[in-house]
């Protein structure tokens, strides 16, 4: 069968797919799990059993993926329980513990952020690529406006991790072109617990209505997955309409 015929079968078939969403217990990841969970089987990724099982119980069709993504053995053990996969949504991520200029940040903090935001993403993707190649599936990277726009002062660690994720995604897209579609989504400020923490660290008042809803980001993930077979939404920036 020609690759184009295989992709036609895979990407235009909107029947139930197996979708692994990391960071699915809160924020953007939770919204993506709920949105795609309306008509797909969601493999709910998270570190804490109680939180993962709560999300699994609230979705129509779901199963757990318990893993500490910073630990290779933990991740590999969770992947070994997955026998097939159509979509990987890399949504888990962390921010720097506190804002600060490059001159003040420690090597330990650089390692912590890059480990989750870049290395763990690359390693999990490596582990499940054979399954995604077999299904001619999709990978969606939830990046950030910080990986798309000019980096503000005191945001260097987080922005560096997101620019690195963007470079990883560009390379992966070209390596897998014709086999697996790869989409990068760059949300602006989103109304999540992480965003509230970021604004508090910066000493700014927090107004939820000035931010994107997580559900709006989830809708862009669905749009990417439901693109017709000859099309790939490669990179998408979605930002709040308000001016700041």
VOBA-1610 file (N, C-alpha, C; in pm, whole numbers, padded with zeros to 5 digits, always signed):
BEGIN
Unk+00085-00121+00000Unk+00000+00000+00000Unk+00088+00125+00000Unk+00055+00224-00078Unk+00133+00347-00085Unk+00118+00424+00045Unk+00223+00502+00077Unk+00218+00582+00200Unk+00098+00675+00199Unk+00068+00737+00085Unk-00044+00831+00079Unk-00175+00761+00111Unk-00190+00634+00066Unk-00312+00560+00095Unk-00320+00526+00243Unk-00205+00492+00302Unk-00202+00461+00444Unk-00239+00583+00527Unk-00182+00698+00493Unk-00212+00821+00565Unk-00358+00858+00548Unk-00413+00835+00429Unk-00555+00864+00407Unk-00640+00786+00504Unk-00607+00657+00521Unk-00683+00573+00612Unk-00666+00619+00756Unk-00543+00657+00792Unk-00515+00693+00931Unk-00573+00827+00971Unk-00537+00931+00896Unk-00566+01066+00943Unk-00707+01114+00914Unk-00778+01051+00823Unk-00916+01094+00798Unk-01015+01007+00872Unk-00968+00905+00941Unk-01055+00818+01020Unk-01069+00877+01159Unk-01188+00934+01188Unk-01209+01001+01316Unk-01271+00907+01419Unk-01268+00776+01393Unk-01316+00681+01493Unk-01221+00684+01613Unk-01259+00615+01719Unk-01184+00621+01844Unk-01037+00584+01825Unk-00949+00667+01876Unk-00806+00643+01871Unk-00753+00634+02014Unk-00635+00577+02028Unk-00566+00577+02157Unk-00475+00699+02163Unk-00499+00783+02264Unk-00428+00910+02276Unk-00361+00917+02413Unk-00229+00926+02414Unk-00154+00945+02538Unk-00131+01094+02559Unk-00181+01145+02672Unk-00165+01286+02708Unk-00083+01293+02835Unk+00036+01353+02828Unk+00116+01371+02950Unk+00068+01497+03022Unk+00091+01502+03151Unk+00045+01617+03228Unk-00106+01631+03224Unk-00177+01517+03222Unk-00322+01519+03196Unk-00407+01539+03321Unk-00345+01560+03436Unk-00423+01572+03558Unk-00457+01717+03595Unk-00400+01813+03519Unk-00428+01953+03553Unk-00405+02041+03430Unk-00457+02163+03437Unk-00428+02265+03338Unk-00460+02226+03196Unk-00370+02260+03105Unk-00391+02237+02963Unk-00405+02087+02934Unk-00319+02006+02995Unk-00326+01862+02972Unk-00461+01804+03010Unk-00516+01848+03122Unk-00648+01801+03165Unk-00755+01842+03064Unk-00748+01965+03016Unk-00846+02013+02918Unk-00837+01933+02788Unk-00715+01899+02746Unk-00697+01818+02625Unk-00755+01679+02646Unk-00729+01620+02762Unk-00784+01487+02791Unk-00936+01489+02787Unk-00997+01592+02841Unk-01143+01601+02842Unk-01199+01625+02702Unk-01133+01712+02626Unk-01180+01741+02490Unk-01172+01617+02401Unk-01055+01554+02398Unk-01037+01437+02312Unk-01106+01314+02370Unk-01130+01316+02500Unk-01196+01204+02565Unk-01341+01189+02526Unk-01397+01288+02459Unk-01536+01276+02414Unk-01553+01165+02312Unk-01447+01135+02235Unk-01462+01033+02131Unk-01337+00949+02110Unk-01241+00957+02203Unk-01120+00876+02192Unk-01089+00812+02328Unk-01008+00706+02323Unk-00957+00647+02446Unk-00836+00728+02491Unk-00840+00779+02613Unk-00732+00863+02665Unk-00647+00784+02762Unk-00517+00783+02736Unk-00420+00727+02829Unk-00370+00844+02913Unk-00411+00848+03038Unk-00394+00965+03124Unk-00257+00963+03191Unk-00169+01055+03148Unk-00034+01060+03201Unk-00024+01150+03324Unk+00046+01099+03425Unk+00068+01179+03546Unk+00159+01106+03643Unk+00208+01177+03742Unk+00302+01121+03841Unk+00231+01060+03961Unk+00115+01115+03997Unk+00051+01078+04123Unk-00071+00990+04097Unk-00071+00873+04155Unk-00175+00773+04127Unk-00316+00828+04153Unk-00335+00892+04266Unk-00469+00938+04302Unk-00521+01038+04198Unk-00437+01132+04156Unk-00480+01232+04058Unk-00508+01167+03923Unk-00423+01073+03882Unk-00443+01005+03753Unk-00572+00924+03756Unk-00592+00849+03862Unk-00712+00765+03869Unk-00840+00847+03875Unk-00833+00966+03933Unk-00950+01054+03937Unk-00989+01095+03795Unk-00891+01134+03714Unk-00921+01174+03576Unk-00972+01054+03496Unk-00908+00939+03514Unk-00952+00818+03444Unk-01098+00789+03474Unk-01137+00802+03600Unk-01274+00771+03641Unk-01376+00868+03585Unk-01332+00988+03548Unk-01424+01091+03501Unk-01436+01096+03349Unk-01354+01020+03278Unk-01360+01017+03133Unk-01439+00895+03085Unk-01503+00904+02969Unk-01582+00792+02919Unk-01501+00665+02894Unk-01378+00681+02844Unk-01295+00566+02807Unk-01149+00604+02829Unk-01088+00553+02934Unk-00953+00597+02969Unk-00879+00491+03047Unk-00747+00505+03051Unk-00661+00417+03128Unk-00544+00499+03182Unk-00476+00451+03286Unk-00369+00530+03349Unk-00233+00510+03283Unk-00150+00613+03293Unk-00010+00607+03252Unk+00068+00673+03364Unk+00104+00593+03464Unk+00171+00646+03582Unk+00321+00645+03560Unk+00382+00763+03558Unk+00526+00771+03534Unk+00582+00903+03583Unk+00703+00896+03636Unk+00783+01015+03661Unk+00866+01034+03536Unk+00829+01131+03453Unk+00893+01147+03323Unk+01040+01188+03333Unk+01083+01232+03450Unk+01224+01265+03468Unk+01308+01140+03494Unk+01243+01026+03509Unk+01311+00900+03538Unk+01292+00804+03421Unk+01402+00766+03357Unk+01394+00682+03237Unk+01330+00547+03266Unk+01364+00484+03378Unk+01308+00353+03408Unk+01159+00359+03435Unk+01115+00462+03507Unk+00973+00480+03533Unk+00896+00500+03403Unk+00952+00581+03315Unk+00887+00608+03187Unk+00881+00481+03103Unk+00991+00408+03096Unk+00995+00285+03017Unk+00896+00182+03068Unk+00882+00173+03201Unk+00788+00077+03259Unk+00644+00111+03219Unk+00612+00238+03219Unk+00477+00279+03179Unk+00454+00254+03031Unk+00553+00284+02948Unk+00541+00262+02804Unk+00522+00114+02773Unk+00584+00027+02850Unk+00575-00117+02825Unk+00433-00169+02838Unk+00346-00092+02902Unk+00206-00132+02920Unk+00118-00085+02804Unk+00175-00010+02712Unk+00099+00044+02598Unk+00129-00041+02475Unk+00027-00109+02421Unk+00051-00199+02309Unk+00023-00137+02173Unk-00048-00026+02172Unk-00074+00046+02047Unk-00103+00191+02081Unk-00079+00279+01984Unk-00096+00422+02009Unk-00116+00496+01877Unk-00209+00591+01879Unk-00237+00671+01760Unk-00188+00815+01774Unk-00189+00866+01898Unk-00154+01006+01919Unk-00076+01020+02050Unk+00031+01099+02045Unk+00102+01141+02165Unk+00089+01291+02178Unk+00037+01337+02292Unk+00032+01480+02322Unk+00128+01506+02438Unk+00240+01570+02409Unk+00337+01605+02513Unk+00296+01738+02575Unk+00228+01730+02689Unk+00177+01851+02753Unk+00244+01880+02887Unk+00305+01781+02950Unk+00367+01802+03080Unk+00483+01901+03070Unk+00493+01988+03167Unk+00603+02086+03169Unk+00612+02154+03303Unk+00725+02216+03328Unk+00746+02289+03453Unk+00803+02427+03422Unk+00784+02517+03515Unk+00842+02650+03506Unk+00961+02657+03601Unk+01042+02758+03586Unk+01149+02781+03682Unk+01089+02803+03820Unk+01161+02760+03923Unk+01108+02771+04059Unk+01083+02916+04097Unk+01165+03007+04045Unk+01145+03149+04071Unk+01207+03226+03955Unk+01149+03343+03921Unk+01208+03423+03814Unk+01344+03475+03856Unk+01430+03494+03761Unk+01561+03546+03796Unk+01649+03562+03675Unk+01741+03652+03683Unk+01835+03672+03574Unk+01926+03551+03560Unk+01983+03533+03442Unk+02072+03420+03416Unk+02183+03416+03520Unk+02230+03532+03562Unk+02342+03540+03656Unk+02309+03481+03793Unk+02180+03463+03823Unk+02141+03416+03956Unk+02096+03270+03958Unk+02076+03209+03842Unk+02019+03075+03837Unk+02127+02967+03848Unk+02095+02862+03920Unk+02192+02756+03946Unk+02190+02650+03836Unk+02296+02575+03828Unk+02304+02461+03735Unk+02193+02360+03766Unk+02166+02340+03893Unk+02062+02245+03934Unk+01926+02285+03877Unk+01897+02416+03881Unk+01766+02461+03831Unk+01758+02447+03679Unk+01866+02478+03608Unk+01870+02455+03464Unk+01841+02309+03432Unk+01906+02221+03505Unk+01887+02078+03480Unk+01744+02034+03507Unk+01686+02084+03615Unk+01549+02044+03651Unk+01451+02080+03540Unk+01457+02205+03491Unk+01361+02251+03390Unk+01386+02183+03256Unk+01513+02176+03214Unk+01543+02113+03085Unk+01512+01964+03088Unk+01527+01899+03202Unk+01498+01756+03213Unk+01352+01726+03178Unk+01260+01804+03232Unk+01118+01779+03207Unk+01073+01837+03073Unk+01112+01959+03043Unk+01058+02028+02926Unk+01120+01984+02794Unk+01238+01924+02799Unk+01306+01885+02674Unk+01346+01737+02675Unk+01429+01698+02771Unk+01485+01564+02768Unk+01377+01458+02786Unk+01287+01478+02881Unk+01180+01381+02902Unk+01088+01371+02781Unk+01062+01483+02716Unk+00979+01482+02595Unk+01047+01402+02485Unk+01176+01428+02465Unk+01249+01355+02361Unk+01253+01205+02390Unk+01272+01169+02516Unk+01288+01028+02550Unk+01156+00953+02540Unk+01048+01011+02591Unk+00917+00946+02578Unk+00880+00932+02431Unk+00906+01037+02353Unk+00875+01031+02210Unk+00954+00918+02144Unk+01081+00907+02177Unk+01163+00797+02124Unk+01101+00661+02155Unk+01055+00646+02278Unk+01003+00516+02321Unk+00875+00475+02249Unk+00790+00573+02218Unk+00660+00538+02156Unk+00659+00555+02005Unk+00767+00604+01946Unk+00770+00624+01801Unk+00738+00498+01721Unk+00788+00380+01759Unk+00751+00261+01682Unk+00600+00238+01675Unk+00530+00264+01785Unk+00385+00250+01786Unk+00318+00353+01696Unk+00367+00476+01699Unk+00309+00582+01618Unk+00340+00563+01470Unk+00457+00511+01439Unk+00487+00480+01300Unk+00395+00371+01248Unk+00367+00273+01332Unk+00281+00162+01290Unk+00139+00210+01260Unk+00092+00310+01336Unk-00044+00361+01316Unk-00049+00483+01224Unk+00070+00528+01176Unk+00079+00655+01102Unk+00003+00763+01180Unk+00047+00780+01305Unk-00023+00866+01397Unk+00026+01009+01401Unk+00000+01074+01514Unk+00029+01216+01533Unk+00103+01239+01663Unk+00191+01339+01662Unk+00254+01390+01783Unk+00220+01538+01793Unk+00172+01580+01910Unk+00143+01722+01933Unk+00228+01768+02051Unk+00310+01868+02028Unk+00392+01927+02134Unk+00322+02053+02184Unk+00288+02056+02312Unk+00235+02178+02371Unk+00355+02260+02418Unk+00388+02361+02339Unk+00503+02445+02367Unk+00454+02569+02442Unk+00492+02687+02403Unk+00457+02809+02474Unk+00486+02929+02386Unk+00420+03039+02415Unk+00458+03164+02351Unk+00602+03199+02382Unk+00653+03149+02494Unk+00792+03175+02532Unk+00891+03105+02440Unk+00842+03007+02363Unk+00927+02942+02266Unk+00904+02995+02126Unk+00836+03109+02116Unk+00796+03163+01986Unk+00826+03311+01975Unk+00824+03379+02089Unk+00837+03525+02091Unk+00968+03566+02158Unk+00993+03695+02159Unk+01114+03747+02224Unk+01111+03717+02373Unk+01223+03673+02426Unk+01230+03631+02566Unk+01241+03752+02659Unk+01152+03760+02760Unk+01163+03871+02855Unk+01276+03850+02953Unk+01320+03958+03016Unk+01420+03946+03121Unk+01366+03857+03232Unk+01454+03782+03294Unk+01422+03694+03407Unk+01342+03570+03365Unk+01324+03548+03234Unk+01252+03429+03189Unk+01340+03334+03111Unk+01470+03344+03130Unk+01564+03273+03045Unk+01556+03122+03050Unk+01544+03065+03169Unk+01545+02919+03180Unk+01424+02860+03109Unk+01306+02910+03141Unk+01183+02854+03080Unk+01184+02874+02929Unk+01219+02996+02884Unk+01221+03024+02741Unk+01324+02938+02669Unk+01440+02919+02729Unk+01544+02835+02668Unk+01492+02693+02649Unk+01419+02642+02747Unk+01365+02506+02736Unk+01262+02498+02624Unk+01184+02604+02607Unk+01080+02602+02505Unk+01136+02625+02365Unk+01241+02705+02354Unk+01308+02718+02224Unk+01376+02585+02187Unk+01432+02517+02285Unk+01492+02386+02259Unk+01385+02286+02215Unk+01269+02291+02279Unk+01159+02203+02240Unk+01113+02233+02098Unk+01115+02360+02061Unk+01075+02397+01925Unk+01175+02339+01824Unk+01304+02347+01854Unk+01405+02292+01764Unk+01391+02140+01754Unk+01369+02076+01867Unk+01347+01931+01868Unk+01230+01895+01777Unk+01122+01973+01790Unk+01000+01946+01713Unk+01023+01964+01564Unk+01094+02069+01525Unk+01123+02091+01383Unk+01201+01972+01326Unk+01303+01927+01397Unk+01383+01814+01349Unk+01300+01687+01341Unk+01221+01661+01444Unk+01138+01541+01446Unk+01039+01541+01330Unk+00982+01657+01303Unk+00883+01668+01194Unk+00944+01624+01061Unk+01064+01671+01034Unk+01127+01636+00907Unk+01171+01490+00904Unk+01217+01439+01018Unk+01259+01298+01025Unk+01142+01203+01004Unk+01025+01242+01051Unk+00908+01153+01046Unk+00810+01189+00935Unk+00843+01288+00854Unk+00750+01331+00748Unk+00712+01213+00659Unk+00582+01196+00637Unk+00532+01084+00559Unk+00498+00963+00644Unk+00540+00964+00770Unk+00509+00853+00861Unk+00422+00899+00977Unk+00467+01005+01046Unk+00397+01058+01163Unk+00387+01208+01148Unk+00268+01264+01169Unk+00254+01410+01164Unk+00297+01469+01299Unk+00364+01583+01293Unk+00417+01647+01414Unk+00373+01793+01416Unk+00302+01830+01520Unk+00247+01965+01534Unk+00300+02031+01661Unk+00335+02158+01651Unk+00379+02236+01766Unk+00278+02346+01793Unk+00225+02350+01915Unk+00126+02451+01952Unk+00186+02542+02059Unk+00176+02673+02033Unk+00239+02773+02121Unk+00130+02863+02181Unk+00075+02825+02296Unk-00023+02912+02360Unk+00043+03032+02427Unk-00031+03142+02426Unk+00008+03254+02510Unk-00033+03225+02654Unk-00053+03329+02733Unk-00088+03307+02874Unk-00223+03236+02886Unk-00223+03125+02961Unk-00342+03042+02977Unk-00382+03041+03124Unk-00510+03041+03149Unk-00561+03044+03285Unk-00543+02908+03352Unk-00425+02889+03411Unk-00392+02765+03481Unk-00325+02799+03613Unk-00308+02698+03698Unk-00238+02718+03825Unk-00096+02767+03800Unk-00029+02711+03697Unk+00107+02752+03667Unk+00113+02900+03631Unk+00017+02944+03550Unk+00017+03084+03509Unk-00007+03177+03628Unk-00095+03137+03718Unk-00119+03217+03838Unk+00010+03230+03920Unk+00086+03120+03929Unk+00212+03122+04002Unk+00313+03215+03933Unk+00318+03209+03799Unk+00411+03293+03725Unk+00382+03440+03748Unk+00255+03477+03742Unk+00218+03618+03760Unk+00243+03663+03905Unk+00221+03573+04000Unk+00249+03607+04140Unk+00398+03629+04161Unk+00480+03543+04100Unk+00626+03558+04111Unk+00672+03692+04055Unk+00602+03736+03948Unk+00640+03861+03883Unk+00579+03983+03953Unk+00496+03958+04055Unk+00435+04068+04130Unk+00324+04138+04055Unk+00260+04067+03961Unk+00152+04128+03882Unk+00017+04077+03929Unk-00086+04160+03924Unk-00220+04113+03959Unk-00267+04009+03857Unk-00350+03915+03902Unk-00395+03806+03815Unk-00543+03823+03785Unk-00575+03829+03656Unk-00713+03839+03612Unk-00738+03726+03513Unk-00812+03625+03555Unk-00832+03506+03473Unk-00894+03539+03338Unk-00979+03641+03333Unk-01050+03674+03209Unk-00956+03728+03101Unk-00836+03768+03138Unk-00740+03819+03041Unk-00653+03709+02979Unk-00681+03586+03017Unk-00601+03473+02972Unk-00683+03379+02885Unk-00614+03299+02804Unk-00680+03192+02730Unk-00739+03090+02826Unk-00852+03032+02787Unk-00903+02917+02860Unk-00827+02792+02816Unk-00798+02699+02905Unk-00734+02574+02862Unk-00813+02503+02752Unk-00946+02516+02758Unk-01031+02453+02657Unk-01005+02507+02517Unk-00963+02633+02508Unk-00932+02692+02378Unk-00807+02628+02319Unk-00710+02599+02404Unk-00589+02530+02358Unk-00624+02388+02316Unk-00708+02322+02394Unk-00750+02186+02361Unk-00819+02180+02225Unk-00894+02282+02192Unk-00962+02286+02063Unk-00862+02291+01948Unk-00748+02357+01969Unk-00647+02362+01863Unk-00582+02225+01843Unk-00572+02147+01950Unk-00518+02012+01939Unk-00612+01926+01854Unk-00740+01936+01881Unk-00836+01860+01800Unk-00829+01903+01653Unk-00816+02031+01628Unk-00807+02079+01489Unk-00687+02018+01418Unk-00575+02010+01486Unk-00455+01951+01426Unk-00476+01804+01396Unk-00538+01732+01487Unk-00558+01588+01468Unk-00660+01558+01360Unk-00754+01649+01338Unk-00859+01625+01240Unk-00831+01689+01105Unk-00711+01742+01085Unk-00672+01793+00953Unk-00679+01678+00852Unk-00713+01709+00729Unk-00724+01606+00627Unk-00589+01542+00600Unk-00591+01425+00538Unk-00473+01339+00533Unk-00353+01401+00462Unk-00379+01489+00364Unk-00266+01548+00290Unk-00210+01671+00360Unk-00269+01708+00474Unk-00233+01833+00543Unk-00174+01805+00680Unk-00081+01891+00720Unk-00025+01885+00854Unk-00016+02027+00907Unk-00082+02052+01019Unk-00067+02181+01086Unk+00065+02175+01159Unk+00167+02242+01105Unk+00302+02226+01157Unk+00326+02306+01284Unk+00281+02431+01286Unk+00309+02519+01400Unk+00196+02619+01413Unk+00149+02636+01536Unk+00033+02721+01558Unk+00054+02803+01685Unk+00038+02936+01672Unk+00042+03025+01788Unk-00100+03068+01820Unk-00141+03053+01946Unk-00274+03095+01988Unk-00258+03180+02113Unk-00307+03306+02105Unk-00283+03401+02212Unk-00412+03470+02254Unk-00417+03522+02377Unk-00534+03598+02419Unk-00557+03720+02330Unk-00681+03764+02319Unk-00710+03879+02233Unk-00679+04012+02301Unk-00666+04012+02435Unk-00644+04138+02505Unk-00502+04188+02484Unk-00481+04317+02500Unk-00347+04375+02491Unk-00288+04389+02629Unk-00159+04362+02639Unk-00091+04374+02770Unk+00036+04453+02755
//
